[in-house]
Amino acid sequence: MTLLLIPNIGAALRLRPGPLTEASAVFGVGWLVALLIESAAARSFNTGLALAVASVLWLFMPSFALWSLLGLAVRRKGAVARFLASISGSSIIAITVIAMLGSALSQVKSGSGSAGSAIEGELYVFVAGYYIGSIIGAAATYFWLTKEKR
């Protein structure tokens, strides 16, 4: 109710741009979106929460380090360049995880039949939730949360 009374709420939520601030914001927003996607795909909040916690360990933590390093490299650039650097980091992590777990899964899948296909489907939901979440998190961060005041 009080949020409706505050004029221009978006201006009150602005963060000061910086590599670690931006990486933290992408992490937070991306994880929440990944939680929603993985819960919807699993049709269970508990399963979605377990996948989201696993995505923090396997995907978001390495991404945070990479987003921070890339953010330092493009610190003086505009929002679009920083957004593209963040998405590039997310792409590197997603492709690496699919390659690593996909090759390990192919060895398991050859002997297990349909169980291997179910695990493969969960892997793709796991990585897709992370990737879509990181894109939405980066867009929200660079074009709304850290947008310069006019």
VOSEVO-534092 format. One line per field, with one value per atom (N, C-alpha, C): residue number from 1; residue in one letter; chain; x, y, z. Coordinates in steps of 0.001 Angstrom, whole numbers. Layout:
<pts>
n	c(NUM, ...)
res	c(A, ...)
chain	c(A, ...)
x	c(X, ...)
y	c(Y, ...)
z	c(Z, ...)
</pts>
This chain:
<pts>
n	c(1, 1, 1, 2, 2, 2, 3, 3, 3, 4, 4, 4, 5, 5, 5, 6, 6, 6, 7, 7, 7, 8, 8, 8, 9, 9, 9, 10, 10, 10, 11, 11, 11, 12, 12, 12, 13, 13, 13, 14, 14, 14, 15, 15, 15, 16, 16, 16, 17, 17, 17, 18, 18, 18, 19, 19, 19, 20, 20, 20, 21, 21, 21, 22, 22, 22, 23, 23, 23, 24, 24, 24, 25, 25, 25, 26, 26, 26, 27, 27, 27, 28, 28, 28, 29, 29, 29, 30, 30, 30, 31, 31, 31, 32, 32, 32, 33, 33, 33, 34, 34, 34, 35, 35, 35, 36, 36, 36, 37, 37, 37, 38, 38, 38, 39, 39, 39, 40, 40, 40, 41, 41, 41, 42, 42, 42, 43, 43, 43, 44, 44, 44, 45, 45, 45, 46, 46, 46, 47, 47, 47, 48, 48, 48, 49, 49, 49, 50, 50, 50, 51, 51, 51, 52, 52, 52, 53, 53, 53, 54, 54, 54, 55, 55, 55, 56, 56, 56, 57, 57, 57, 58, 58, 58, 59, 59, 59, 60, 60, 60, 61, 61, 61, 62, 62, 62, 63, 63, 63, 64, 64, 64, 65, 65, 65, 66, 66, 66, 67, 67, 67, 68, 68, 68, 69, 69, 69, 70, 70, 70, 71, 71, 71, 72, 72, 72, 73, 73, 73, 74, 74, 74, 75, 75, 75, 76, 76, 76, 77, 77, 77, 78, 78, 78, 79, 79, 79, 80, 80, 80, 81, 81, 81, 82, 82, 82, 83, 83, 83, 84, 84, 84, 85, 85, 85, 86, 86, 86, 87, 87, 87, 88, 88, 88, 89, 89, 89, 90, 90, 90, 91, 91, 91, 92, 92, 92, 93, 93, 93, 94, 94, 94, 95, 95, 95, 96, 96, 96, 97, 97, 97, 98, 98, 98, 99, 99, 99, 100, 100, 100, 101, 101, 101, 102, 102, 102, 103, 103, 103, 104, 104, 104, 105, 105, 105, 106, 106, 106, 107, 107, 107, 108, 108, 108, 109, 109, 109, 110, 110, 110, 111, 111, 111, 112, 112, 112, 113, 113, 113, 114, 114, 114, 115, 115, 115, 116, 116, 116, 117, 117, 117, 118, 118, 118, 119, 119, 119, 120, 120, 120, 121, 121, 121, 122, 122, 122, 123, 123, 123, 124, 124, 124, 125, 125, 125, 126, 126, 126, 127, 127, 127, 128, 128, 128, 129, 129, 129, 130, 130, 130, 131, 131, 131, 132, 132, 132, 133, 133, 133, 134, 134, 134, 135, 135, 135, 136, 136, 136, 137, 137, 137, 138, 138, 138, 139, 139, 139, 140, 140, 140, 141, 141, 141, 142, 142, 142, 143, 143, 143, 144, 144, 144, 145, 145, 145, 146, 146, 146, 147, 147, 147, 148, 148, 148, 149, 149, 149, 150, 150, 150)
res	c(M, M, M, T, T, T, L, L, L, L, L, L, L, L, L, I, I, I, P, P, P, N, N, N, I, I, I, G, G, G, A, A, A, A, A, A, L, L, L, R, R, R, L, L, L, R, R, R, P, P, P, G, G, G, P, P, P, L, L, L, T, T, T, E, E, E, A, A, A, S, S, S, A, A, A, V, V, V, F, F, F, G, G, G, V, V, V, G, G, G, W, W, W, L, L, L, V, V, V, A, A, A, L, L, L, L, L, L, I, I, I, E, E, E, S, S, S, A, A, A, A, A, A, A, A, A, R, R, R, S, S, S, F, F, F, N, N, N, T, T, T, G, G, G, L, L, L, A, A, A, L, L, L, A, A, A, V, V, V, A, A, A, S, S, S, V, V, V, L, L, L, W, W, W, L, L, L, F, F, F, M, M, M, P, P, P, S, S, S, F, F, F, A, A, A, L, L, L, W, W, W, S, S, S, L, L, L, L, L, L, G, G, G, L, L, L, A, A, A, V, V, V, R, R, R, R, R, R, K, K, K, G, G, G, A, A, A, V, V, V, A, A, A, R, R, R, F, F, F, L, L, L, A, A, A, S, S, S, I, I, I, S, S, S, G, G, G, S, S, S, S, S, S, I, I, I, I, I, I, A, A, A, I, I, I, T, T, T, V, V, V, I, I, I, A, A, A, M, M, M, L, L, L, G, G, G, S, S, S, A, A, A, L, L, L, S, S, S, Q, Q, Q, V, V, V, K, K, K, S, S, S, G, G, G, S, S, S, G, G, G, S, S, S, A, A, A, G, G, G, S, S, S, A, A, A, I, I, I, E, E, E, G, G, G, E, E, E, L, L, L, Y, Y, Y, V, V, V, F, F, F, V, V, V, A, A, A, G, G, G, Y, Y, Y, Y, Y, Y, I, I, I, G, G, G, S, S, S, I, I, I, I, I, I, G, G, G, A, A, A, A, A, A, A, A, A, T, T, T, Y, Y, Y, F, F, F, W, W, W, L, L, L, T, T, T, K, K, K, E, E, E, K, K, K, R, R, R)
chain	c(A, A, A, A, A, A, A, A, A, A, A, A, A, A, A, A, A, A, A, A, A, A, A, A, A, A, A, A, A, A, A, A, A, A, A, A, A, A, A, A, A, A, A, A, A, A, A, A, A, A, A, A, A, A, A, A, A, A, A, A, A, A, A, A, A, A, A, A, A, A, A, A, A, A, A, A, A, A, A, A, A, A, A, A, A, A, A, A, A, A, A, A, A, A, A, A, A, A, A, A, A, A, A, A, A, A, A, A, A, A, A, A, A, A, A, A, A, A, A, A, A, A, A, A, A, A, A, A, A, A, A, A, A, A, A, A, A, A, A, A, A, A, A, A, A, A, A, A, A, A, A, A, A, A, A, A, A, A, A, A, A, A, A, A, A, A, A, A, A, A, A, A, A, A, A, A, A, A, A, A, A, A, A, A, A, A, A, A, A, A, A, A, A, A, A, A, A, A, A, A, A, A, A, A, A, A, A, A, A, A, A, A, A, A, A, A, A, A, A, A, A, A, A, A, A, A, A, A, A, A, A, A, A, A, A, A, A, A, A, A, A, A, A, A, A, A, A, A, A, A, A, A, A, A, A, A, A, A, A, A, A, A, A, A, A, A, A, A, A, A, A, A, A, A, A, A, A, A, A, A, A, A, A, A, A, A, A, A, A, A, A, A, A, A, A, A, A, A, A, A, A, A, A, A, A, A, A, A, A, A, A, A, A, A, A, A, A, A, A, A, A, A, A, A, A, A, A, A, A, A, A, A, A, A, A, A, A, A, A, A, A, A, A, A, A, A, A, A, A, A, A, A, A, A, A, A, A, A, A, A, A, A, A, A, A, A, A, A, A, A, A, A, A, A, A, A, A, A, A, A, A, A, A, A, A, A, A, A, A, A, A, A, A, A, A, A, A, A, A, A, A, A, A, A, A, A, A, A, A, A, A, A, A, A, A, A, A, A, A, A, A, A, A, A, A, A, A, A, A, A, A, A, A, A, A, A, A, A, A, A, A, A, A, A, A, A, A, A, A, A)
x	c(809, 0, 863, 1954, 2797, 3592, 3846, 4572, 3778, 2465, 1643, 1677, 2004, 2032, 3367, 4409, 5728, 5812, 5991, 6114, 7475, 7475, 8700, 9530, 8927, 9589, 10855, 10884, 12063, 13301, 13163, 14312, 14850, 14000, 14439, 15221, 15086, 15745, 17042, 17547, 18768, 19978, 20864, 22110, 23256, 24293, 25469, 26227, 26469, 27137, 28561, 28906, 30242, 30256, 31407, 31455, 30862, 31173, 30660, 29182, 28762, 27347, 26516, 26983, 26254, 26241, 27381, 27425, 26494, 26433, 25534, 24070, 23749, 22364, 21958, 22845, 22557, 22369, 23222, 23130, 21776, 21392, 20152, 18907, 18794, 17615, 17609, 18779, 18874, 18496, 18914, 18578, 17079, 16452, 14996, 14250, 14666, 14027, 14291, 15520, 15839, 15006, 14798, 13954, 12538, 11984, 10628, 10567, 11537, 11541, 11699, 12644, 12894, 11741, 11087, 9915, 8750, 8561, 7481, 7763, 8999, 9342, 9218, 9579, 9502, 8112, 7248, 5895, 5901, 6981, 7111, 8076, 7643, 8523, 9754, 9587, 10724, 11775, 11348, 12293, 12931, 12134, 12672, 13672, 13407, 14340, 15645, 15543, 16757, 17580, 16900, 17615, 18213, 17493, 18002, 19218, 19215, 20382, 21568, 21305, 22384, 22898, 22004, 22451, 23320, 23101, 23986, 25402, 25514, 26839, 27541, 26813, 27430, 27510, 26580, 26484, 26650, 25896, 25896, 27180, 27767, 29018, 30168, 30410, 31453, 31114, 29827, 29415, 29673, 29442, 29688, 31147, 32049, 33472, 33764, 33193, 33418, 32759, 31535, 30859, 31668, 32255, 33056, 34303, 34990, 36193, 35856, 34793, 34382, 33904, 33261, 32822, 33987, 35083, 36280, 36860, 36782, 37343, 36543, 35243, 34399, 33781, 34472, 33958, 33603, 34389, 34188, 33252, 32766, 31885, 30445, 29585, 28176, 27427, 26150, 25314, 25174, 25092, 24929, 26173, 27355, 28597, 28725, 28364, 28423, 27384, 26197, 25163, 25659, 26246, 26752, 27906, 28746, 29824, 29246, 28202, 27554, 26926, 26251, 25634, 26703, 27816, 28915, 29463, 29617, 30066, 29088, 27797, 26766, 26811, 27041, 27117, 28310, 29438, 30637, 30379, 29790, 29511, 28492, 27412, 26368, 26918, 27681, 28247, 29240, 30044, 31013, 30323, 29279, 28573, 27866, 27231, 26577, 27600, 28751, 29787, 30325, 30602, 31152, 30137, 28946, 27944, 27341, 27270, 26743, 27630, 28950, 29849, 29810, 29710, 29587, 28247, 27210, 25878, 25790, 26516, 26466, 27017, 27974, 28499, 27483, 26761, 25746, 24526, 24164, 22948, 22999, 24186, 24296, 23856, 23989, 23608, 22299, 21696, 20530, 19203, 19205, 17957, 17212, 15938, 15084, 15476, 16120, 16572, 17601, 18449, 19436, 18776, 17681, 16957, 16304, 15782, 15175, 16224, 17396, 18477, 18934, 18978, 19373, 18366, 17086, 16062, 16207, 16508, 16730, 17955, 18985, 20185, 19851, 19053, 18700, 17800, 16886, 16060, 16939, 17876, 18824, 19610, 20179, 20994, 20114, 18964, 18068, 17533, 17187, 16742, 17820, 19052, 20179, 20370, 20360, 20682, 19591, 18339, 17238, 17236, 17467, 17542, 18673, 19827, 20946, 20712, 20026, 19700, 18716, 17673, 16698, 17346, 18198, 18909, 19834, 20525, 21419, 20613, 19516, 18688, 18124, 17624, 17089, 18184, 19366, 20467, 20958, 21270, 21925, 20969, 19700, 18772, 17736, 17764, 16812, 17475, 18116, 18643, 19836, 20692, 21872, 21804, 20631, 20459, 20763, 21460, 21821, 20566, 20560, 19448, 19557, 18420, 18420, 17912)
y	c(-1179, 0, 1258, 1233, 2422, 2623, 1553, 1697, 2506, 2430, 3193, 4692, 5031, 6434, 7115, 6322, 6884, 7250, 8517, 8888, 8464, 8002, 7636, 6619, 5472, 4438, 3925, 3953, 3473, 4280, 5569, 6410, 6086, 5613, 5279, 3973, 3152, 1858, 1845, 2962, 3013, 2632, 1835, 1454, 2206, 2441, 3109, 2114, 2434, 1488, 1169, -80, -581, -2066, -2633, -4045, -5022, -4851, -5786, -5550, -4306, -4001, -4582, -4400, -4911, -6437, -7067, -8533, -9066, -8393, -8823, -8689, -7604, -7401, -8428, -8709, -9733, -11086, -11390, -12642, -12756, -11719, -11774, -11890, -11023, -11059, -12344, -12728, -13954, -15195, -15252, -16416, -16499, -15367, -15385, -15844, -15376, -15813, -17296, -17746, -19165, -20030, -19557, -20283, -20434, -19377, -19443, -20380, -20285, -21139, -22598, -22891, -24286, -24864, -24047, -24524, -24811, -23946, -24165, -25401, -25586, -26741, -28044, -28024, -29237, -29458, -28435, -28472, -28747, -28312, -28477, -27410, -26657, -25621, -26222, -27342, -27963, -28443, -29063, -29500, -28295, -27274, -26058, -25379, -25378, -24791, -25584, -26902, -27732, -27453, -27331, -27006, -25607, -24665, -23295, -23213, -23972, -24000, -24634, -25690, -26311, -25349, -24553, -23607, -22506, -22189, -21228, -21791, -23044, -23647, -23878, -24388, -24784, -23656, -22717, -21723, -20285, -19879, -18468, -18039, -18876, -18493, -18312, -19278, -19017, -17817, -17635, -16492, -15180, -15148, -13930, -13499, -14452, -14130, -13628, -14291, -13876, -12536, -12319, -11027, -9901, -10161, -9137, -8800, -9819, -9579, -8871, -9312, -8642, -7225, -7025, -5698, -4751, -5271, -4448, -4074, -5006, -4752, -3708, -3659, -2718, -1652, -1341, -410, 956, 1460, 2812, 2845, 1704, 1642, 1950, 2019, 2290, 1061, 1264, 185, -971, -671, -1742, -2623, -2030, -2810, -3661, -3116, -3890, -5009, -4740, -5766, -6910, -6573, -7601, -8388, -7731, -8451, -9437, -9042, -9927, -11139, -10882, -11983, -12903, -12336, -13164, -14073, -13532, -14361, -15473, -15162, -16178, -17257, -16849, -17809, -18744, -18196, -19017, -20066, -19663, -20600, -21651, -21232, -22173, -23202, -22754, -23676, -24626, -24121, -24967, -26043, -25664, -26641, -27684, -27247, -28221, -29166, -28645, -29506, -30499, -30021, -30911, -31957, -31494, -32436, -33264, -32692, -33446, -34609, -34415, -35525, -36592, -36174, -37155, -37871, -37155, -37736, -38731, -38487, -39404, -40778, -40820, -42102, -42818, -42076, -42665, -43080, -42255, -42464, -43735, -44128, -45304, -46580, -46642, -47847, -47761, -46581, -46459, -46250, -46035, -45900, -44622, -44761, -43584, -42748, -43353, -42571, -41538, -41882, -40936, -39791, -40062, -38997, -38040, -38566, -37706, -36811, -37371, -36578, -35519, -35875, -34911, -33755, -34070, -33030, -32097, -32648, -31825, -30932, -31450, -30647, -29437, -29641, -28526, -27508, -27971, -27050, -26270, -26964, -26377, -25236, -25496, -24490, -23415, -23798, -22803, -21836, -22343, -21469, -20477, -20957, -20070, -19024, -19458, -18543, -17487, -17908, -16951, -16008, -16555, -15720, -14714, -15120, -14183, -13105, -13441, -12417, -11405, -11886, -10980, -10174, -10826, -10116, -9041, -9339, -8342, -7188, -7503, -6439, -5541, -6150, -5358, -4526, -5090, -4374, -3206, -3465, -2433, -1398, -1754, -811, -254, -702, -164, 142, -850, -648, 303, 281, 1154, 2236, 2461, 3488, 4865, 5671, 7023, 7883, 8704, 9646, 10761, 11241, 12327, 13591)
z	c(0, 0, 0, 783, 853, -432, -1175, -2429, -3439, -3367, -4286, -3983, -2754, -2360, -2660, -2947, -3214, -4694, -5011, -6418, -6961, -8191, -8894, -8109, -7816, -7027, -7712, -9034, -9746, -9424, -9207, -8878, -7486, -6594, -5246, -5213, -6231, -6250, -7044, -7432, -8224, -7379, -7979, -7336, -7989, -7246, -7793, -8674, -9933, -10826, -10379, -10475, -10165, -10475, -10782, -11186, -10167, -8889, -7883, -7587, -7590, -7391, -8519, -9738, -10897, -10906, -10587, -10549, -9462, -8323, -7239, -7640, -8323, -8754, -9805, -10760, -11766, -11085, -10117, -9361, -8663, -7928, -7155, -8010, -8993, -9867, -10688, -11195, -11996, -11210, -9939, -9127, -8866, -8601, -8383, -9631, -10784, -12037, -12273, -12018, -12177, -11235, -10019, -9065, -9602, -10151, -10707, -11916, -12802, -13998, -13618, -12732, -12362, -11539, -10725, -9982, -10925, -11919, -12888, -13738, -14143, -14978, -14204, -12925, -12107, -11533, -11614, -11047, -9543, -8912, -7471, -6968, -5972, -5445, -4775, -4077, -3395, -4385, -5465, -6493, -7164, -7450, -8042, -7131, -5827, -4879, -4835, -4884, -4906, -6167, -7317, -8554, -8499, -7905, -7811, -6891, -5803, -4920, -5641, -6391, -7174, -8239, -8818, -9832, -9228, -7963, -7300, -7226, -6825, -6676, -8003, -8975, -10239, -11262, -11203, -12269, -11788, -10779, -10395, -9685, -8859, -8190, -9185, -10086, -11097, -11980, -12264, -13077, -12354, -11052, -10290, -10429, -10312, -10467, -11876, -12867, -14253, -14552, -14051, -14241, -13610, -12435, -11766, -12567, -13079, -13885, -15195, -15841, -17074, -16787, -15649, -15260, -15037, -14479, -14333, -15688, -16633, -17962, -18737, -18524, -19278, -18365, -17290, -16285, -16859, -17755, -18293, -19504, -19934, -21103, -20707, -21702, -21469, -20967, -20692, -20151, -21130, -22419, -23411, -23457, -23416, -23437, -22177, -21027, -19786, -19790, -20352, -20488, -21378, -22512, -23428, -22816, -22022, -21331, -20324, -19624, -18658, -19349, -20459, -21202, -21791, -22215, -22729, -21638, -20435, -19320, -19003, -19043, -18802, -19878, -21110, -22214, -22048, -21642, -21435, -20364, -19256, -18167, -18602, -19266, -19687, -20677, -21643, -22634, -21983, -21068, -20377, -19546, -18825, -17983, -18844, -19933, -20815, -21422, -21817, -22397, -21374, -20161, -19133, -18681, -18297, -17802, -18932, -20127, -21267, -21645, -21603, -21933, -20848, -19589, -18507, -18590, -18979, -19087, -20235, -21313, -22449, -22079, -21174, -20714, -19842, -19003, -18132, -18945, -19922, -20702, -21532, -21972, -22831, -22123, -20802, -20088, -19343, -19220, -18347, -19074, -20356, -21107, -20819, -20416, -20243, -19023, -18045, -16885, -17314, -18257, -18773, -19500, -20216, -20914, -19928, -18815, -17796, -17154, -16897, -16314, -17303, -18580, -19606, -19685, -19575, -19574, -18384, -17212, -16025, -16192, -16854, -17109, -17965, -19002, -19877, -19169, -18318, -17533, -16551, -15957, -15009, -15660, -16816, -17499, -18138, -18676, -19288, -18229, -17060, -15979, -15587, -15502, -15198, -16288, -17526, -18619, -18812, -18789, -18908, -17706, -16523, -15333, -15385, -15890, -15955, -17012, -18096, -19099, -18521, -17861, -17258, -16136, -15345, -14283, -14822, -15913, -16516, -17102, -17763, -18335, -17233, -16160, -15053, -14399, -14274, -13631, -14463, -15714, -16521, -17106, -17259, -17874, -16902, -15635, -14673, -13315, -12687, -11340, -11293, -12290, -12284, -13344, -13868, -14900, -14312, -15082, -14634, -14473, -13452, -13248, -14271, -14732, -15713, -15107)
</pts>
